[in-house]
Amino acid sequence: MNAIPVRTSYDEVPYDSLPFAQSHPSRLATVATLFGLKPPQVDRCRVLELGCAAGGNIIPHAEAFPNSWFVGVDLSARQIADGERVVRKSGLPNVSLRHASIADIDETYGHFDYVICHGVYSWVPRDIQDRILAVCSERLAPNGVAYVSYNTYPGWHMRGMIRDMMRYHAFRFDTPEARIGQARALLDFLAQSAKQDGGAYSVLLRNELEFMKNQSDYYLYHEQLEDINDPVYFHTFMERAAARGLRYLGESRITTMVTGNFGPDVQKTLAMLSTDQVQTEQYLDFVRNRMFRETLLVRAEQQPNWAIDPQRVYGLNVASGARSAKPVDLTSEAPAQFQGRSGMTLSTSSPLFKAAILVLNEVWPATLPYVEVLHRAAEKIGRAETTEDLVALATGFLNAYVASDLIEFQTVPMTFARVPGDKPVALCHARAQVAEGHGRVANRRHELVQLTDLSIRLVPLLDGTRDRAALTDALTEQAQAGRLTVQKAGHPIADPDELRAALASTLNPALEALARDGLLAG
């Protein structure tokens, strides 16, 4: 066994341990299903995360899938200790966080249906990069899926240049805090100097500086100032993966694999240049100047089929947060426009498709089985579904899925407490995270939710033992102790009766907001 260093840079400046929806096992299983494979059931699986930090990505999974088993490994003792406190407070028996090196993972760990490695590969030495791929190969179940994210060229050539500038300046100083501050000072200096020039270099420089000035200190420190940040061309990454007996499945975000938005001439040229999917992806990176990938890998004996058959949708669950700003006419082929949460839009004149989006609106953020969506949509337009409808709606959903964020597929149902119960219950990991001082937590959709000041005080109380009167009492007590400020007309309320009345009036809206955000279990 290799010796574990006493202290790492992540002990000095911990990386905020967050959920990454793109690494969710159901997303990995969905991509595998659409590409013709039969991945393991997500609700009864084994998941290994390499570089788990404090477990912010896998602890929510453990609560969502109590019959699955989750193991996280990280080299930072401090972050593992932080995560273990959350696990203990959550009371989750199906997650284990281990202070260990990726180099030490061996057969005693067993095999896993899903292996996740987010934000590690580009930031470790080459021998550990090789070990990551070896673990994916050796520990992956026969039909399992591995997720590995990494920085890529050609896009990182520009960002790497700015990294070199920041390191040159920041490493004149000794402490992490001073280095971060000086790196930001250099960014400000470069931004000011770039304003005086309208050339191509200055435009690229300004774009990169605008992105980085909005990043957190921990991101800046570990992304830009670490000793190692080793981007790689996609084809090189895949050559290394193939040498370990791994095959390319696709990207976690299928939208990045689509060539249609480049127009027919570019598509034709890509088809001429590429003899396989890996080459196509590499040329797409050249065209897009891509900086980052979230690549899915399977064992070499698996054979993905990237020509998606609509029949593969039939067994999936569907969700959509798309909305129409105007009433939708289901009686004709009048076009309707729906907008997703990211601002992307989709127009359709199909009464069946319009009805299907409205059906999904009614249950959002939950999912419905595809065949149930079809049945309810056909009912909305006053007829029974047909075989042609089965194919047509699946095709429409697929087109929306690969081109936008308006349609989501999941291999497992996602259910939510859409109405707070009499004694509301927040997700146990969210209660534990807030108790640890975090103001952002993962919801049932594995998205990060920023809590309000009131919700930060409210969530730890939602353990199912308090009705609304008891919750109001507890919040009033916190306000009287100075831990929560309640204002009226811009002034803090001091009178106990007025304070309690104000909190009672805001409690239900706060609980309903938590339900909408997918943070309640009941």
N, C-alpha and C positions, 0 to 999 in steps of 0.2 A: 504494500500500500504506500502511496506517495504521502509525504508529510504535508499537512495543511498549514499554510502560512497563518501566523498569529493575527495579522491585520492586513486588510486590503484597502484600496481607495474607496470602496463602497462602505467600509466601516467609518471612514472619515466623513464622507458625504454620501449618505444613503440615497439610493435611487428610489423615487416615489413608486411604490409597488401598486400597480394599477391593473384593472381588467383590460384585456385586449380581445375585443369581440371577434376580430379576424382569426384568432387562434382557438375559438370555441370548438370543442370536439364535434358538435352538431354541424358546424360550418364545414369542417374537414370531411365529415361523412357525407354531407350534401354534395360537395364537389366530386367526391369519389363516385357517388351514386349517379350523378348526371353524366359522368364520363364512363359509365357502364360497369363499374366495379360493385362489389358487395361488401362494404365496410362493416366493422363490428357495431353492434347496437350500443348507442351512446349511453342509454340508461342502465346498462350493465357492462361496464368496460373498465379497463385499467389505463390510467394516464400518467405519464412521466413528464415533468417539466424540468428542463436543464436551465439553470440560472433563474430560479424562481423568485429571487429577492425575498420579500417578506410574505410571499404567498398570495399577493393581491389578485393574481390571475386565476389560481386554482382553488382557493378557499371558497369563493362563491359557487364554483362547479360542485364542490363536495356537498354543499347544502342543496343544490338543485337536483343532484343525482345521488341519493343516499345509498343506492345499491351498487355504485361504482367506487373504485379505489383510486386515490390520487397521491402521487409522490412528487415532492419538489426537492431539488438539490441546489445548493448555492454555496459559494466559497466565503461569503461574508457572514461571520458569526453573529454580528450585530443584527443583520437583517433577518436571519433565521430566528434569533431570539425574539425579535419584534413579531414575527409571524406566528411563532408558537404561542405567544400570549393571546393573540386573536383566536387561534384554534382552541385554546383552553376555554376562553370566555364564550366562544360559540358553542362549545360542547359537541363538536363534530368528530365522530369516531373514525371517519373514512378518509382522512387526509394526514399525511406524514411529511413534515419538513425536516430535511437533513442537512447538517453542516458537513459538506463533503466536496471533493473535487470531481469534476466530470471525468477526469482521468481514472478515478477509482471505481467507476460504475462497472460492475461485472455481473456474472451469471447469478450471483446471490440476489440480485434485484428482481429476477424473473423477467417475463416478457410483458409488453404493453401494447394495447390496441392503438393508442395515440401517443406520440412523442412530440412535445412542444419545446422549441428553443427560440425565444423571441429576444432580440436585442443583445445577443451574445457573440455570434459567429465572427462578426467583423472586429470585435474588440478583444480577442484573445490571440495568443501566439499560434503559429501554424500547426504545431503539434496538437494543440487543443482543438483547433478547427477540424483536423483529421479525426480526432477522437470523437467529436460531436457526430460526424457522419458515421463513424464506426459504431457508436452507441445506437444510432438510428437503425443501422443494419442489423446489429447483433441482438438488440432488445425488442425490435419491432415484431409484432405478431404477423403471421403469414399474410393476412388481409388488412393489416394495419396501415395507418397514415401518419407520416411525420411532417411537421411544420418547422421550417427554418427561415428566419428573416436575416437579411444582411444588406449592407450598402453595396451599390453596384456602380460600375462605369458604364457609359461615359459620363453620366451626370455628376458623379462624385469628383471628377477632375477639378471642377470649379470650386466645389465646397471644400475639397481637400486643400486647395490653394489658400483659402481663407483660414482654414485650420492651421496651416503652417505659419501664417502671419500671427495669429493669436498666440500660438505656442512660443514663437520667437520672442514676443513681448512679455507674455505672462510669466514665463519661467525665469525671468529676472527676479521674481518674488518668491517667498518661501512657503506661505501658507495657502491652503485651498481657497480661503476667503479672499485673500489678496489677489490670487491668480484669477479668480472669477471676476472680481471687480476690475482688474486691469484688462482682462479680455473684453469686457463690455466697454471700457474706455477706448480701447483701440477700435472696436466696432463703430463707436460714435465718431471717432476721428476719420475713419475710412468713409463713413456715410456722408460726412460733411464735405470731404474732398471730392467725392464722386458727384456731388451736386453741380460742380463747376464744369463738368464734362458731359457731353451728350453722346459720346462714342459707344460702340458695342460693349467694350470692356466695362464701362461705367454702368451701363444698363444691367448687365449681368451681375455686377458687384452690388448694385442697389437692391436688386431682387433678393439676393442671398442675405444681405444685411437686414432687410426688412423681415425676412423669415426668422433669422436668428435672434434678433433683438427682442422678439416676443416669447422666446423659449425660457424655461425655468433655469435656475442656477444649476440644479443637479444635471439637467440635460446638457447644458453648456460644458460643465466640468467633465462629464463622462463621454460625451460625443466628440468634443472638440479638443479637450486638453489632456486626455489619457495618452499614455505612451503609445498604445496600439489602436489604430483605426485602419483596418486593412480591407478596403473595398475590392471587389473582384468582378470581372466580366461574367455574365450569366453562363456563357459556354464553358468557362473555366470551372465555375462552381459545379456544373453538371458533369464535367469530366471527372472531377474529384468524387462526386456522388456515385457515378457509374463504376468507378474503380472499387467502391465499397459495396457493390451489388444492389444499388438503388436506381430506380427509374423515375423519370419526371412524370408527375400526375398533372400538375397545373399550378395556378396561383390561387391563394385564398380568396382574392377578389377577382372573380371571373371577368368582370368588366375590363380589366387590364389586358385580357387576352384577345379582345375583339379587334378586328382589323377594319370593320365596316365604316368606322367614323373617319377613315382616311380617304375615302372615295375609291372608285373603281380602278383608276390608274395605279394607285399605290398598292391596292390589293393584288392586282395582276402582277406587278413587279415583285411583290413579296412572294407570291406563288412560284414565280420563276426562279427566284434566288434561293428558296428554301426547299430542302428535300425532306425535312421532318419538322416536328413541332418545336424542338429545341432550337433549330436554326431560325424558324419563324420568330420565336420569342427574342432571340438575340438581335435580329434585324429590327424588331419593334423597339427594342431598347435604344438602338442607334437613332431611330426616327424620333423617339420621344425624349432622348437625353435622360433616360431613367436613372434615378439615384438610389432606389430602395426596392427590394423584392421580398415577398412573403411566399416562398416556394413550398409546394407540397410534394412529398416523395413517397413512393411505395417500393416494395421489394421488386427485384428485377423480373420475377416470374409473373407479376401482374401486368396486364396489357390494357391501358386505358384506350377508350374510343372517344376521340374528341368531337366526332360528329354526333351531336346530342339528339337522341330520339325522343319526341314528345311523350312517349309512353313511360319514360323514366320519371316523369312528374307525377304520375298517377298515385304512387304510394307516398308522396311527400306531403308535408304540412305547409300551409301558405299563410303569410301575413302581409298586410300593406297598411302603411300610415299615410298613403296618398289621400289628398282631399281635393274636392272641386270647390271653387269660390262661388259657383253659381248652381242653381237647381239642375239636376241631371234628368234629361228626358229619356225615359226607357221605352217610350212608345214608338220611337222612330230612329232613324239612323243619323239624327242630328249630332254633330260632333260634340264631345265633351272633353275638357282638359282637366287633368289631375296633376297636382303638384306634390312631390315628395318632401320629406323633411329637410333635405339638403338644398331644395330649390329646383331640382330637376323636374321637368314636366313631361307628360305623356298625353297625347291626344288620340281618341278613338271614337269611331262612329258605330261600333258593334254594340247593340243593345245588351247582348249576353256579357260582354266584357265590362261594360259600364255597370251592369247589375252586380257582377262579381266583385268589383272594387267596392261598391256600396255595402255588400255583404261583409267584406273584410273590415270595412270601417266600423261596422256595428260591434265587432268583437275585439278590435284593436285595444291593447297591444298583443292580445292572444293570437294563436294560430288556429286554423281549421284544416282538417284533412281536405286534400284537393277535391275528392269526389263529393264531399259535403258542400264545398264552395259551389261546385257546378250545380248540384241539386237545388240549393237555395237561390242561386242566380236565375236558374230556369223558372223557378216558382215566381220570382219577382217580375219576370216578363210574361207570366201567365201561360206557361206551357211546360211540358215534360222535356227533360234533356234527351238528346239523341247521340248516337255514336259519333256523328260529325261534330257535335258540340264538344264531346269529350276530347277530341283531337284539336279542334280549333282553339278552345280556351287554353289548353296546355301549351299550344304553340304561342299564343299571345302572351301568356305568362312568361314563357321562356325568353321571348324577345325582349320583354320589359326587364327581366332579371339580368340578362347579360349586358344590357345597354344602360341601365339606370339602377337607382336604389328604390324604385317604386314597388317592386315585388320582392319578397324574401321567401326563401325555401328553408325548411328545417326537416331533419329526419325524425325528430321527436316532437310531440306536441309541447307548446309553451302555454301554460295557464297562469292566470294572474288573479289576485284578489282585487276586482275592479271596484268594489264597494267596501269601505272599512267596516269591520264587524263591531258588535256591541263592546267587546273588549279587544281592541285592535292589536295585531301582532305584526311587528316589523321583521324583516329577514334577520336571522340570528347573527350572521356575519356582519351585517350593517350595524346592528346594535353594538357588537364588539368593536368594530372599527371606530365608531363615533366615541365610544368609551375610551379608546386609545388616543383620542384627540384629532381624528381625521374629520374633515368637513366634506369630503367627497367619497362616495361609496358606490359599489356596483349594484345594479338592479337585476331583475330576473332576465332581462335581455342581454346581460353582461355588458351594459353600457355604464359609463361613469356619470353619476348624478351629483351636482353641486347642491348641497343643502343650505337652506336659509338659517339664520341665527335661531329662529324659533324651532325649526326642525332638528337642529343639532341638540337642543335641549329635550325635544319631544321623543326622538327615535329611541334613545335608551330606555324610555319608560314603557315602550310598546312591547311588553313581554306577555300579554294576554291576561294579566292579573288586574288591570285597571279599566273601569268603565270611564265614560267621559267626565263624570263628576270627579272621580279620583284623579284623572289626568289634569283637570283644571286645578285641583287642589295642589298637586305636585308642582305644576308650573308656577302657580302663584307663590308657593314657598320659595322657589328658585328666584323669582323676581324680587321678592322681599329681601332675599339674601344677597342681592346685587349680581347674581350670575346671569340674569336675563333682563334686558331693558325693554319696557313697554311704553310706547309714547302715544300722546294724543295732541294733535295740532303742533307737533314738533317738540313737545315737552314731555319728560318722563312722568309717568303716573305714580304717585306715592300712596294715595288712599287705598287701603286693602280691598274695600268693597268695589271700588271703581276698577281696581287692578284685576280682580277676579272676573268681573263682568266683561272687561275687555278681552281677557284670555279665553273666556267661554265663547265669545262671539267669533274668535279667530280659530278655534280648535277644529271645528268641522272642515272649514276650507283647507286647513293645513293637512288634515288627514286625507282629504280627497285628493290633494296634490300629491301626497306620497303614494296613494293608490294609482294615480295616473302615471307616476314615474316608475311603477313596477317595483316598489320597495316594501309592499305589504304581503304577508303570507296569510292574512286573515283579518 
